[in-house]
Amino acid sequence: MNRTKSEIIYKEATEHIVGGVNSPSRGYHAVGGGAPTVMDRAKGAYFWDVDGNKYIDYLAAYGPIVTGHAHPHITKAVTHAAETGLLYGTPTRHEVKFAKMLKEAMPKMDKVRFVNSGTEAVMTTIRVARAYTNRTKIMKFAGCYHGHSDLVLVAAGSGPATLGTPDSAGVPNSIAKEVITIPFNNPEAYKEAMEKWGHEVACVLVEPIVGNFGIVEPNEGFLELVHELAADKGALIVYDEVITAFRFHYGGAQDMLGLTPDLTALGKVIGGGLPIGAYGGKQEIMEQVAPLGPAYQAGTMAGNPASMLAGIACLEVLQTEGVYEEMDRLGTMLEEGILQSAKKHGVTLTTNRLGGALTLFFTDEKVENYEQAEATDGEVFGKFFKLLLKNGINIAPSKYEAWFLTTEHTEDDIKETISAVDKSFEELSAT
Ligand code: PMP
């Protein structure tokens, strides 16, 4: 495969853009290095790179692209936005329509506010929770990613009942001390941490179905316990549904799981490919937010017409009967095909899948928490990633990410992907 142009452009990128990428996860450092593939255009389930190579895409831009690239309904909406003015700085009808759509899809949310990214959405839910409870500490789970604001770039301390340490330079110790990080799916650790800190905790922040150390579902009863003990101690529950909302079904993981958080952070899919974030929750709590209440949050770009119209169009496509069932059917087919091929070639592999989202872990252990995901074989993943790319399949360059199907992937795409995986496993076994 010729990748000359990708290499030239990436080299130039490193001269002008820090690290050559605008988000660290786009680099290939976690998969053995090299120039990341520079994409030129995308349509439906496919990507073409600057050298003219075609790929079936499962990156889906790290989640937002659920209706495939350049979906005509979304393209039409964005074109309309461009023709009628991209940014007003005034209220628009579109914001109201979209807020109503989100509330209909996630009926436990009384009020919504639009922001521009998942990072902003989560950051603000924490502020609102702190304002409402008049407490400062937060609790979160190891390996869950909640954007790049200071409070969520904090690593676990030495045990569940210890305070955190900065996970990034520039995050002060004084902030890390406000955060308790505990293992996901570990009721004992959660109980211990809640016993010690619960009365000081403003909110427990959780990805209800984890997307950031692979797809990991909560074990039976775990989330219920998270809710129960938080309520006992007067801490709010914040669901980070930046990945999960509208990914597995029309609405949030909260509807699927039958649980009601106090606040929810949204992003990714709800923008149909344009920058967006949103947060929402119970009336009484959302009334903390300015101009009604004392918790300040604002945004020049918030609720901009293009993101609103793209989001509305994306949700309209997702209202089509059977789209989630079809992604689940194709996801099952993909998972089964990959597992069979791994067996055939003697590749040690475990998969976690929910609907059209699938993670491949190079291990024979079940993966239920971050520690287990971390222990999977990253070197083999790196080799597999490169082989897969050469064989025409684009996935995220990280062992922790999911493969995301879209409504545009077809059965033929899945068959072609399984063949490419089979070839890649064969080549992997020969190395
Ligand atoms: N929360 C979760 C669960 C995410 O996966 C991400 C992004 N991967 C974020 C928050 C941050 O969103 P953004 O990149 O839009 O700031």
Residues whose N, C-alpha, C, O or C-beta is under 5 A from the ligand:
A	BS01	PMP	S117 G118 T119 Y145 H146 G147 D240 V242 I243 G267 I276
